[in-house]
Amino acid sequence: MTVTTAPTGPFGQCLVQRRLADLVLPAPAPAACHTVWSDLDDPAVPLWARVAFVAIGGLGVLTMQVFAVCIWRLLTLVRRGSVFSEASFRYVDVIVGAFAAASVLALALGVLLAPGGVAPGMVGLICGASLVLAGIALLVLVMRRLLRQAIEQAGEVRTLRSELDQAV
């Protein structure tokens, strides 16, 4: 596979970005829900548990897809040279929300599995993954603040440069 950086397609994405979209986007949340539902096709599993696991699975896939699309759009802004603009905050905020939602979903999965016959270590690992996802959301919030500072600093540089040009 050859990698090209030449813009192609309606969003100007490169081949790598299209391949990333081909990997993540074709598996929509309804397909994941159907897979989880059919895997739980056991009379011993109560209906509420099936619905809960299907909902968590489908929403988990949806959070991954939202994250992938936002990263894709941010990469497009980077390639255009306009990532240090107000437009990037929308995508960063959605990424924070996706990680926060994934953290809550992982915690809900751990809580649902705790009273069952699942090993306590597995429940602990799932809850630990929830904490890691929440930490990633906080880390992205810190990086958002750094982006804000970089944009403000770039504005100050432009102002100082224009004042210097007027003085010279």
C-alpha positions in Angstrom: 0.0 0.0 0.0 1.4 3.4 -0.9 0.8 6.4 1.2 0.0 9.7 -0.5 -0.5 13.1 1.1 -2.1 14.6 -2.0 -5.7 15.8 -1.3 -8.4 13.5 -2.7 -12.1 13.3 -2.0 -14.5 15.9 -0.7 -12.7 16.7 2.6 -9.2 16.6 1.1 -8.3 13.5 3.1 -5.3 11.4 2.2 -5.2 7.7 1.6 -4.2 6.9 5.2 -7.2 8.8 6.6 -9.5 7.0 4.2 -8.2 3.6 5.2 -8.7 4.6 8.9 -12.3 5.5 8.1 -12.7 2.2 6.2 -11.6 0.3 9.3 -13.8 2.1 11.9 -16.8 3.5 10.1 -18.2 0.4 8.3 -18.9 -1.3 11.6 -21.8 0.9 12.7 -23.3 0.7 16.1 -26.4 -1.3 14.9 -24.2 -4.1 13.6 -22.4 -4.2 16.9 -25.7 -4.3 18.7 -26.9 -7.2 16.6 -23.7 -9.1 17.3 -23.9 -8.7 21.0 -27.6 -9.5 21.1 -27.0 -12.8 19.2 -24.1 -13.7 21.4 -26.4 -13.4 24.5 -29.0 -15.6 23.0 -29.3 -17.8 26.1 -32.5 -18.4 28.0 -30.6 -18.0 31.3 -29.7 -14.4 30.5 -32.6 -12.1 31.5 -33.9 -9.6 29.0 -32.8 -6.5 31.0 -29.2 -7.8 31.0 -29.3 -8.4 27.2 -30.7 -4.9 26.6 -28.1 -3.3 28.9 -25.1 -5.2 27.4 -26.4 -4.4 23.8 -26.8 -0.7 24.8 -23.3 -0.5 26.3 -21.8 -2.3 23.3 -23.5 -0.1 20.7 -22.8 3.1 22.6 -19.2 2.0 23.0 -18.8 1.5 19.3 -20.5 4.9 18.7 -18.0 6.7 21.0 -15.1 5.1 19.0 -16.6 6.3 15.8 -17.2 9.8 17.0 -13.6 9.9 18.3 -12.2 8.7 14.9 -14.2 11.3 13.0 -13.0 14.1 15.2 -9.4 13.0 14.9 -9.8 12.8 11.2 -11.1 16.4 11.1 -8.3 17.6 13.3 -5.8 15.9 11.0 -7.4 17.7 8.1 -7.0 21.0 10.0 -3.3 20.2 10.7 -2.6 19.5 7.0 -4.3 22.8 6.0 -2.2 24.6 8.6 -5.3 25.9 10.5 -5.3 23.7 13.6 -4.5 26.7 15.7 -7.9 28.3 15.2 -11.2 28.4 17.0 -12.6 25.7 14.7 -10.5 23.0 16.3 -12.1 23.5 19.7 -15.4 22.0 18.5 -13.6 18.7 17.7 -11.5 18.7 20.9 -14.6 19.2 23.0 -16.4 16.3 21.3 -13.3 14.1 21.9 -13.4 14.9 25.6 -17.1 14.1 25.6 -16.5 10.8 23.8 -13.8 9.7 26.3 -16.0 10.7 29.2 -18.9 8.7 27.8 -16.6 5.7 27.2 -15.5 6.0 30.8 -19.1 6.0 32.1 -19.9 3.0 29.8 -17.0 1.0 31.0 -17.9 1.7 34.6 -21.5 0.7 33.9 -20.2 -2.6 32.3 -18.2 -3.3 35.4 -21.2 -2.6 37.7 -23.4 -4.9 35.6 -20.8 -7.7 35.6 -20.0 -7.5 39.4 -23.0 -9.4 40.8 -22.7 -12.2 38.1 -20.4 -15.1 37.8 -17.5 -13.0 36.4 -14.2 -13.1 38.2 -13.7 -10.1 40.5 -10.3 -9.4 38.9 -12.1 -8.9 35.5 -14.5 -6.4 37.1 -11.5 -4.6 38.7 -9.8 -4.5 35.3 -12.9 -3.0 33.6 -13.3 -0.4 36.4 -9.6 0.4 36.1 -10.1 0.9 32.3 -12.9 3.3 33.2 -10.5 5.3 35.3 -7.9 5.3 32.5 -10.5 6.6 30.0 -11.5 9.3 32.5 -7.8 10.2 32.8 -7.5 10.5 29.1 -10.5 12.8 29.0 -8.8 15.0 31.6 -5.5 14.9 29.7 -7.3 16.1 26.5 -8.8 18.9 28.6 -5.3 20.0 29.6 -4.2 19.9 26.0 -7.3 22.0 25.0 -6.1 24.7 27.5 -2.6 24.5 25.9 -4.2 25.0 22.5 -6.1 28.0 23.8 -2.8 29.5 25.1 -1.1 28.9 21.8 -3.9 30.6 19.9 -3.8 33.6 22.2 0.0 33.8 22.0 -0.2 33.6 18.2 -2.6 36.6 18.3 -0.2 38.6 20.5 2.7 37.8 18.1 0.7 39.1 15.2 -0.2 42.3 17.1 3.4 42.9 18.1 4.6 42.2 14.6 2.2 44.7 13.1 3.2 47.3 15.7 6.9 46.6 14.8 6.2 46.9 11.1 4.5 50.3 11.7 7.4 51.5 13.8 9.9 50.6 11.2 
